[in-house]
Amino acid sequence: MKDLILTIVQPLVDRPEDVRIEMEEGSNGITYKLSVHPEDMGKIIGKQGRVAKSIRTVVYAAAGSSQQKKIFLEIVE
C-alpha cells in the first residue's frame, strides 16, 4: 500500500524526496500518515480538498476487501 501511495503522490510534488509515509496499526484499522514538504502541502490537498479526496478514494478502492482491517489515510503537516 505504501508503494501505491508513493506512486500517486511523488509526481504531484516538487520535492518527491521529502515524501514520507508512516504506518500505524491499531485495533480498528491501519492508518497511513502521509507527510510532504510544507511547500507541497497545497498540491496534495488541492482546491477544496479535491486532490486529497481523490488520493483517498484510490487507496481505499485498492485496499477493498483484500485487507482484513479498515485502511485510513491521513495527511499530516
N, CA, C and O of each residue as an XYZ file, in Angstrom:
308
protein
N       0.828     -1.194      0.000
C       0.000      0.000      0.000
C       0.870      1.256      0.000
O       0.521      2.264     -0.614
N       2.008      1.184      0.695
C       2.920      2.338      0.710
C       3.391      2.673     -0.705
O       3.483      3.841     -1.082
N       3.685      1.636     -1.474
C       4.158      1.862     -2.845
C       3.090      2.545     -3.699
O       3.406      3.411     -4.516
N       1.852      2.165     -3.515
C       0.763      2.792     -4.260
C       0.656      4.273     -3.908
O       0.521      5.119     -4.791
N       0.718      4.576     -2.625
C       0.626      5.975     -2.186
C       1.797      6.779     -2.748
O       1.608      7.891     -3.242
N       2.997      6.221     -2.673
C       4.171      6.910     -3.230
C       4.031      7.127     -4.728
O       4.385      8.191     -5.234
N       3.521      6.136     -5.442
C       3.346      6.238     -6.890
C       2.374      7.359     -7.255
O       2.552      8.039     -8.265
N       1.356      7.543     -6.432
C       0.382      8.595     -6.694
C       0.923      9.969     -6.322
O       0.749     10.929     -7.074
N       1.574     10.071     -5.173
C       1.929     11.374     -4.596
C       3.195     11.968     -5.202
O       3.229     13.166     -5.481
N       4.226     11.173     -5.413
C       5.522     11.724     -5.843
C       5.457     12.546     -7.129
O       6.123     13.578     -7.197
N       4.697     12.153     -8.151
C       4.630     13.004     -9.352
C       3.910     14.337     -9.126
O       4.071     15.263     -9.921
N       3.130     14.446     -8.067
C       2.361     15.657     -7.816
C       3.167     16.762     -7.140
O       2.795     17.933     -7.218
N       4.263     16.406     -6.479
C       5.000     17.372     -5.659
C       6.292     17.817     -6.333
O       6.799     17.151     -7.236
N       6.820     18.964     -5.876
C       8.089     19.466     -6.396
C       9.280     18.794     -5.730
O      10.360     18.724     -6.317
N       9.095     18.298     -4.510
C      10.174     17.653     -3.767
C       9.776     16.213     -3.411
O       9.387     15.945     -2.274
N       9.871     15.294     -4.368
C       9.449     13.917     -4.102
C      10.315     13.205     -3.067
O       9.879     12.226     -2.461
N      11.528     13.687     -2.863
C      12.402     13.058     -1.867
C      11.936     13.328     -0.439
O      12.354     12.632      0.487
N      11.079     14.325     -0.249
C      10.577     14.663      1.084
C       9.257     13.967      1.425
O       8.692     14.213      2.491
N       8.763     13.113      0.546
C       7.520     12.393      0.817
C       7.813     11.266      1.804
O       8.695     10.439      1.572
N       7.070     11.240      2.900
C       7.238     10.218      3.935
C       5.892      9.588      4.237
O       4.865     10.265      4.276
N       5.914      8.283      4.451
C       4.703      7.559      4.812
C       5.017      6.688      6.022
O       5.943      5.877      6.002
N       4.226      6.876      7.072
C       4.352      6.055      8.271
C       3.091      5.223      8.414
O       1.990      5.680      8.107
N       3.264      3.997      8.883
C       2.125      3.112      9.060
C       1.931      2.831     10.544
O       2.873      2.479     11.254
N       0.694      2.995     10.996
C       0.347      2.665     12.380
C      -0.807      1.668     12.346
O      -1.841      1.906     11.721
N      -0.606      0.560     13.024
C      -1.654     -0.457     13.057
C      -2.331     -0.413     14.413
O      -1.684     -0.543     15.452
N      -3.631     -0.229     14.387
C      -4.416     -0.178     15.612
C      -5.460     -1.269     15.624
O      -5.516     -2.109     14.726
N      -6.285     -1.245     16.654
C      -7.317     -2.281     16.779
C      -8.439     -2.103     15.757
O      -9.087     -3.072     15.362
N      -8.664     -0.846     15.329
C      -9.759     -0.605     14.393
C      -9.310     -0.533     12.941
O     -10.156     -0.473     12.049
N      -8.011     -0.536     12.672
C      -7.548     -0.499     11.291
C      -6.099     -0.073     11.165
O      -5.376      0.054     12.153
N      -5.697      0.143      9.934
C      -4.327      0.562      9.623
C      -4.384      1.996      9.127
O      -5.144      2.318      8.214
N      -3.569      2.861      9.739
C      -3.520      4.267      9.359
C      -2.188      4.558      8.691
O      -1.128      4.291      9.258
N      -2.246      5.100      7.499
C      -1.048      5.558      6.796
C      -0.994      7.072      6.948
O      -1.943      7.773      6.597
N       0.122      7.570      7.471
C       0.283      9.008      7.674
C       1.242      9.533      6.610
O       2.416      9.165      6.571
N       0.718     10.397      5.753
C       1.467     10.957      4.639
C       1.956     12.346      5.016
O       1.170     13.195      5.437
N       3.246     12.575      4.864
C       3.788     13.916      5.085
C       4.634     14.306      3.883
O       5.359     13.488      3.318
N       4.524     15.571      3.507
C       5.274     16.120      2.381
C       5.920     17.423      2.826
O       5.653     17.912      3.923
N       6.760     17.979      1.980
C       7.385     19.271      2.263
C       6.272     20.316      2.423
O       5.276     20.265      1.701
N       6.429     21.258      3.356
C       5.369     22.253      3.586
C       4.944     23.024      2.339
O       3.775     23.389      2.215
N       5.861     23.275      1.423
C       5.510     24.000      0.203
C       4.656     23.157     -0.745
O       3.965     23.704     -1.605
N       4.698     21.841     -0.597
C       3.922     20.939     -1.453
C       2.561     20.576     -0.866
O       1.769     19.895     -1.516
N       2.287     21.022      0.349
C       1.047     20.649      1.019
C      -0.183     21.066      0.204
O      -1.145     20.304      0.108
N      -0.161     22.252     -0.377
C      -1.294     22.724     -1.172
C      -1.550     21.871     -2.398
O      -2.697     21.700     -2.810
N      -0.490     21.334     -2.984
C      -0.643     20.491     -4.163
C      -1.294     19.152     -3.810
O      -2.038     18.585     -4.609
N      -1.011     18.663     -2.622
C      -1.575     17.381     -2.198
C      -3.031     17.549     -1.771
O      -3.858     16.674     -2.026
N      -3.343     18.661     -1.126
C      -4.720     18.883     -0.682
C      -5.597     19.318     -1.853
O      -6.711     18.818     -2.009
N      -5.107     20.244     -2.677
C      -5.863     20.701     -3.836
C      -6.969     21.669     -3.446
O      -7.212     21.911     -2.264
N      -7.629     22.214     -4.447
C      -8.719     23.152     -4.192
C      -9.880     22.417     -3.535
O     -10.371     21.411     -4.047
N     -10.302     22.934     -2.407
C     -11.396     22.367     -1.626
C     -11.171     20.896     -1.292
O     -12.132     20.150     -1.103
N      -9.908     20.472     -1.219
C      -9.589     19.104     -0.824
C      -9.832     18.055     -1.879
O      -9.886     16.865     -1.568
N      -9.978     18.470     -3.120
C     -10.324     17.513     -4.181
C      -9.210     16.508     -4.457
O      -9.489     15.327     -4.663
N      -7.955     16.951     -4.465
C      -6.851     16.030     -4.748
C      -6.719     15.022     -3.604
O      -6.557     13.826     -3.844
N      -6.788     15.506     -2.366
C      -6.697     14.616     -1.207
C      -7.823     13.584     -1.227
O      -7.598     12.408     -0.939
N      -9.014     14.019     -1.563
C     -10.153     13.108     -1.623
C      -9.943     12.055     -2.709
O     -10.272     10.885     -2.514
N      -9.399     12.469     -3.846
C      -9.137     11.532     -4.938
C      -8.086     10.504     -4.549
O      -8.222      9.320     -4.858
N      -7.034     10.959     -3.869
C      -5.983     10.030     -3.421
C      -6.587      9.008     -2.467
O      -6.329      7.810     -2.587
N      -7.388      9.481     -1.525
C      -8.024      8.567     -0.570
C      -8.942      7.575     -1.280
O      -8.973      6.398     -0.918
N      -9.676      8.025     -2.267
C     -10.589      7.148     -2.996
C      -9.828      6.011     -3.667
O     -10.247      4.855     -3.602
N      -8.721      6.335     -4.307
C      -7.924      5.312     -4.992
C      -7.336      4.328     -3.981
O      -7.363      3.118     -4.203
N      -6.808      4.845     -2.879
C      -6.193      3.978     -1.863
C      -7.245      3.059     -1.236
O      -7.008      1.862     -1.072
N      -8.394      3.617     -0.889
C      -9.435      2.803     -0.272
C      -9.960      1.750     -1.244
O     -10.255      0.624     -0.842
N     -10.077      2.111     -2.514
C     -10.546      1.153     -3.514
C      -9.530      0.031     -3.710
O      -9.904     -1.131     -3.868
N      -8.254      0.381     -3.700
C      -7.210     -0.634     -3.872
C      -7.183     -1.582     -2.675
O      -6.939     -2.778     -2.833
N      -7.431     -1.051     -1.488
C      -7.450     -1.899     -0.295
C      -8.651     -2.839     -0.357
O      -8.538     -4.032     -0.079
N      -9.795     -2.281     -0.726
C     -11.014     -3.067     -0.928
C     -11.221     -4.155      0.101
O     -11.083     -3.926      1.302
N     -11.546     -5.310     -0.365
C     -11.797     -6.433      0.538
C     -10.552     -7.291      0.742
O     -10.607     -8.312      1.428
N      -9.428     -6.882      0.149
C      -8.212     -7.678      0.305
C      -7.622     -7.535      1.708
O      -6.856     -8.390      2.152
N      -7.976     -6.463      2.396
C      -7.476     -6.241      3.748
C      -8.528     -6.677      4.764
O      -9.727     -6.493      4.553
N      -8.069     -7.246      5.848
C      -8.965     -7.634      6.925
C      -9.380     -6.419      7.743
O     -10.487     -6.365      8.278
N      -8.468     -5.433      7.834
C      -8.725     -4.234      8.623
C      -9.026     -3.057      7.704
O      -8.677     -3.065      6.524
N      -9.672     -2.059      8.259
C     -10.008     -0.859      7.510
C      -8.740     -0.021      7.316
O      -7.871      0.015      8.187
N      -8.647      0.640      6.182
C      -7.496      1.469      5.840
C      -7.885      2.941      5.971
O      -8.963      3.352      5.543
N      -6.985      3.727      6.572
C      -7.170      5.171      6.688
C      -5.935      5.858      6.133
O      -4.826      5.337      6.255
N      -6.117      7.020      5.525
C      -5.003      7.832      5.035
C      -5.116      9.225      5.618
O      -6.089      9.937      5.368
N      -4.111      9.612      6.402
C      -4.072     10.943      6.994
C      -2.965     11.726      6.317
O      -1.895     11.191      6.028
N      -3.235     12.998      6.066
C      -2.226     13.905      5.543
C      -1.818     14.801      6.695
O      -2.625     15.586      7.193
N      -0.565     14.688      7.121
C      -0.088     15.434      8.290
C       0.914     16.495      7.861
O       1.571     16.374      6.827
N       1.015     17.533      8.675
C       1.958     18.620      8.384
C       3.318     18.302      8.920
O       4.243     19.101      8.770
